[in-house]
């Protein structure tokens, strides 16, 4: 199934579309998943503002790494045209040029907004690394 045909009428559908876009190594497929005023505050990095910045950051990451991403929601709250999800994001990152694979685990708070077309889009994101968490598979 094409990333662009995935159902985005629920927050879970947007999450599935995001994960599929990353797995397909297609950062441009993230564009319809983001609001025009999208902003993300990732752990220990400068904020990303807007669709172009988010796509460019993912493009740069996918040029250097094979990324397997998942999100385990703990709570989803929908209030009108806004949705709030908190959960745990896991990313298994393997350098394309060789090197050891790492798994990053972090808390995430995602804020989505439903558009006039009925589709949900990410509007804000916040992540924070887990304290003293070893990557999966680490001794």
C-alpha positions, 0 to 999 in steps of 0.5 A: 500500500502506498504511504499516500493512501493510508487512512489519516482519519484517526491519530493512529492512522497518521502514526501508521503513515509516518512509520510507513514513510520512514520505512519506505525511505520517503521523507517527502511523504511526511508533508501531508502529515504535518500542519503548516505551523508544525513545530517539534522540540526534540531532546537536546536539539534546536526546535524544528519549525515548519514542514520544510525543516522537518522533511529536510531533517528526516531526509538528512537522517535517512541519507545517513541511517536506516531507521526503524521507528515505532510509537507505543501510545500510553494515552490518547485524548481527543478534544474536538479538532485536537488530539494529544498522544503521549507514549514511548518512541523507539528508533533503531538506527543503523548507519548506512556506511557501516557501524553499530546499530543503536536503539534510542528510546524516548518519551514523546508528547504529540499534538495533532490537529484535524483539518477541514478535510477530516484528516489529522496532522501533527502540529507539535511534538516534544521528546525527551530521552529516558533517564539511564535507559540503555539501548535495547540489547545492550549488556 
